Amino acid sequence: MKVRVKLCGLTTQGDIDAAATAGAAYIGLVFFDKSPRNVSIETARSMALHAPIGLAKVALVVNADDATLDRITASVPLDMLQLHGSETPDRVAAVKARYGLPVMKALGIASRADVARAQLYSGVADQLLLDAKPAEGETLPGGNGLSFDWRLLEG
């Protein structure tokens, strides 16, 4: 199996240069106000235009509505959308159809039930990103520096 690395939460052109030099396949640009790594559309556009050809540019959004996605996709040259909120399989399919971009769906994992729920997205999302499920009451849906028990994925 070929592993493709995504470095997410980049905020400067220097970050992009470092990601490209390190061999990353994807860079993640965060469009979520509560994240300390949130970037403006203007900053993301500049960063995306700076990225070398072949480095996939991914917009990470959390429960974004169509108006928000319209603004992002109209300004930032992207290769993929990452939905990191509570989007349903139907919403994932609708986003994919509306924007014509591959969609990565992030899902929080803490139990076998979470792994089973992830299967609901396998037919609609182009890629699944399995992340540690945030603690109850956490304001960030992922990227919290936590890990989950990977043995949950056995079988």
N, C-alpha and C positions, 0 to 999 in steps of 0.2 A: 504494500500500500504506500502510495506517495503521500507525504505529509506536506501540507501547504500552511505556512504560518501567516497569521494576521496580527499585526501590531495595531492596537486600537488606542484612541484617545490622544492622537498626535495633535500638537498645537502650533508647531512652527515648521518652516521649511527645512530647518536643520534636522528636525525629527524625521522628516520624509527622506532626507539624504541618508541618515543613519539606517533607517529601515531598509532602503534599497541596497545599501552597502552590505547589510547583514543578510540579504537574500529573502526578505519577506515577500510573500506573494500578494498580500493585501495590506492596505492601510485603512484604519477606521477613523472617520471624522464624526465626532459626537455632536448631535443636535438635540441636547436635552439640558434645559436651563439649570437643573439641580446638580448637574455633574460639574466637578471642578475642571474637567477637561472639555467643557462645552466650547464650541467655536461659533462665531457668527457666520452667516452665509457668505459674506464678503471675504473673510479670512479663509474659509474652506475653498472658495473659488480660486483664490490665489495659490493656495497649497496644492489643489488638484491640478492646476495648470503647470505647476512646478514639478509634479511627479513624473518620473521617467516612464516612457512607454513600456507597457508590460506589468507595471505595478498597479494592481486593481484598487480603485478608489471606492470605498464603501461608506455610505451614510448610515450612521446608527441613530435611530429614532425610537422614541418610546410613546406608544399610543398616539402617534401623529395622525391628524385628520388630513383629508385630501388637500385643503388649502395650504397647510404647512408643507406637505410633500410637493405640491405644485411649485411653491416658492423655491424650495431647495433644488428640485430637479430642473427648474428653468434657468438657474444660475450656476450650478456646480456640475462640471462634467463628471459623471459617476459611472461606475461599472456594476454596482450592486446596491441594493437597499437591505439593511439589517433591521428587523423589527424586534425590539428588545422589551416590549411591554406585554400586556395581556391580550394581544391580538388573537382572534379566533382563526381557525383554518379558513373560514369564509373570508375574513378580512385579508389574510395573506394572499388568497387567490385573487381578490379584488385589486389589491395593490399591484400584484404581478401583472394582471391584465391591463390595468390603467396606465402603468408607467413603462411597460415593455422591458423591464430590467429584471435580472435574476434577483430572487429574494432569499435571504438567509433569515431563518427564524431562530431566535435565542430562547431557550427554555431553561428555567431553574430546576435543578435536580437535587432532591434530598431523600427520595424514597423510590422503591420499585414502582409505586403508583405514578410518580412523576415520569419515569422512563416509559411506562405504558401510555401515558398521555401524549408523550412526544411522538408516538406512532401515528397519531391523528394528523400530524403535519407532514408526514413522509410523502404523501402524494401531491402536496401543493407547494411546499417550499423546495427551492433548489438545493439548499443546504440547511442543516440543523447545527446550531451551536449550543452545546450543552454546558451550562454554567452552574456554579453553586447557587442554590436557592438562597435568597437573602433572608435574614432573620425577620421574624414578625415585626412589623412597624418600621422596618428599614426604608429610607426614602429613595435609595438607589436600587434599581432592579438588577444590577449586576456590576461586574468590575470592582468588586469589593475586596479583592485579594483573598478570597476564601476558596477552599477546594471542597470537593465532595468525594464520597467513597466510590471510586471508579469500579469497584467490584459490583456495584449495582447494574453495570452495563454487561456483565457476563451473560453470554447466551443470547 
